[in-house]
Amino acid sequence: MEEVKSNPSGVTPPRMPKMSDTKNNLLHEDGWVKRTQNVNGVEIHYVENINTNEVIDFKFKD
């Protein structure tokens, strides 16, 4: 996960719905997109703001 935090280069999967997390104010209209990145067989999910380059909300699936 540290590798992703230091160098986020994930992609948005083609079928990923647009961000609409009103509870946390993470909206597509404000530049927020869901990303995934695979590191050593572990899939990391996170949210990135394409306007500010802010990266938050890291989760992993192995």
N, C-alpha and C positions, 0 to 999 in steps of 0.2 A: 504494500500500500504506500510506503514511503516513496517508492519510485514514481508512482502515479502522481503523488502530491508534488514532487519536485519537478516532474516533467509530464504534465497532462497532455496526452496526444490521442485521446480516445475519439471514437466516432459515435454518431447517432445512428442506431440501426434503422433501416428503411421503414419498418412498420411502427416505429416508436411514436406514440401520440404526442402532440404538442403539450408543453408544460401548462398545467392549470391548477397548481397547488395554491389555492387561495388562502388556506390556513397559514402557510409560511410565506405568503406573498411572493411566490416564485412563478411568474407568469411569462408565457412565450412573448407577449407583447413588449415586455421589459428586457428581452434578450436572453432569458433562461432556456437552456436546452439540456436534455438528459444525454449522458455520454456513457459508453462502456469501453473498457480497455482490458486486455488480457495480458497478465504478467505471470510467466512460469506456470501456466495452466489455471491460474486463479482469475476469475472475472471480477473486475472492479467496476462498480456503478457509482456515478457521481453526477453532480449538476454543475454546469458552467454557464456563466453569463458572457455571451459573445460580444457584448458592448464594453464591458469592464475587465474581462478576463478573470473575474473572480471564480474560484472553484471551491465548492462546498459539498457537504452531505455525502461522504464516502461510505459505501457499503460493499461487502465482498461476498461472493458465492464461490465455493470450491467443490 
